[in-house]
Amino acid sequence: MTNTVATAKRAFLQFTSCSGEGMQLEILAGGPDGEFLPNCPEALARIVADDNEIHWFEFFTPEGRVRLPLSEIERAIAAGKPDVHGEAWYDKHLPEA
């Protein structure tokens, strides 16, 4: 099984306001300077707030939207930043057996 990953080095951020849903921030794949890419017009995720002003991070998946509290995404970023590394990092930083 081969997994492919599309990579964008920058995000295009756009605020949208849907009737009855307040202001939202959509996250799309962006060009090298964070510009809009006409060939990638679909949002990958968005940040929304409900009527109680709880902020949510929504992922768009083939099965539908998945919504997590934004605070959980922030917690995951904080936990991952210091300890998530690519395989080459371990080759350089771990003693050989």
Contacts in CASP RR format, 6 or more apart in sequence:
PFRMAT RR
TARGET T0000
AUTHOR 0000-0000-0000
METHOD contacts of the structure
MODEL  1
MTNTVATAKRAFLQFTSCSGEGMQLEILAGGPDGEFLPNCPEALARIVAD
DNEIHWFEFFTPEGRVRLPLSEIERAIAAGKPDVHGEAWYDKHLPEA
6 29 0 8 1.000
8 29 0 8 1.000
8 30 0 8 1.000
8 31 0 8 1.000
8 40 0 8 1.000
9 31 0 8 1.000
9 32 0 8 1.000
10 30 0 8 1.000
10 31 0 8 1.000
10 32 0 8 1.000
10 33 0 8 1.000
10 34 0 8 1.000
11 27 0 8 1.000
11 28 0 8 1.000
11 29 0 8 1.000
11 30 0 8 1.000
11 34 0 8 1.000
12 27 0 8 1.000
12 28 0 8 1.000
12 29 0 8 1.000
12 30 0 8 1.000
12 31 0 8 1.000
12 34 0 8 1.000
12 35 0 8 1.000
12 36 0 8 1.000
12 37 0 8 1.000
13 25 0 8 1.000
13 26 0 8 1.000
13 27 0 8 1.000
13 28 0 8 1.000
14 25 0 8 1.000
14 26 0 8 1.000
14 28 0 8 1.000
14 36 0 8 1.000
15 23 0 8 1.000
15 24 0 8 1.000
15 25 0 8 1.000
15 26 0 8 1.000
16 23 0 8 1.000
16 24 0 8 1.000
16 25 0 8 1.000
16 26 0 8 1.000
16 46 0 8 1.000
17 23 0 8 1.000
17 24 0 8 1.000
18 24 0 8 1.000
21 48 0 8 1.000
22 49 0 8 1.000
23 49 0 8 1.000
24 46 0 8 1.000
24 47 0 8 1.000
24 48 0 8 1.000
25 46 0 8 1.000
25 47 0 8 1.000
26 43 0 8 1.000
26 45 0 8 1.000
26 46 0 8 1.000
27 43 0 8 1.000
27 44 0 8 1.000
27 45 0 8 1.000
27 46 0 8 1.000
27 47 0 8 1.000
28 36 0 8 1.000
28 37 0 8 1.000
28 40 0 8 1.000
28 41 0 8 1.000
28 42 0 8 1.000
28 43 0 8 1.000
28 44 0 8 1.000
29 37 0 8 1.000
29 40 0 8 1.000
29 44 0 8 1.000
30 36 0 8 1.000
30 37 0 8 1.000
30 40 0 8 1.000
31 37 0 8 1.000
42 60 0 8 1.000
43 60 0 8 1.000
44 59 0 8 1.000
44 60 0 8 1.000
45 57 0 8 1.000
45 58 0 8 1.000
45 59 0 8 1.000
45 60 0 8 1.000
46 57 0 8 1.000
46 58 0 8 1.000
46 60 0 8 1.000
47 55 0 8 1.000
47 56 0 8 1.000
47 57 0 8 1.000
47 58 0 8 1.000
47 70 0 8 1.000
48 55 0 8 1.000
48 56 0 8 1.000
48 58 0 8 1.000
48 67 0 8 1.000
49 55 0 8 1.000
49 56 0 8 1.000
50 56 0 8 1.000
54 69 0 8 1.000
55 69 0 8 1.000
55 70 0 8 1.000
55 71 0 8 1.000
56 67 0 8 1.000
56 68 0 8 1.000
56 69 0 8 1.000
56 70 0 8 1.000
57 67 0 8 1.000
57 68 0 8 1.000
57 69 0 8 1.000
57 70 0 8 1.000
57 72 0 8 1.000
57 73 0 8 1.000
58 65 0 8 1.000
58 66 0 8 1.000
58 67 0 8 1.000
59 65 0 8 1.000
59 66 0 8 1.000
59 67 0 8 1.000
59 68 0 8 1.000
85 93 0 8 1.000
END
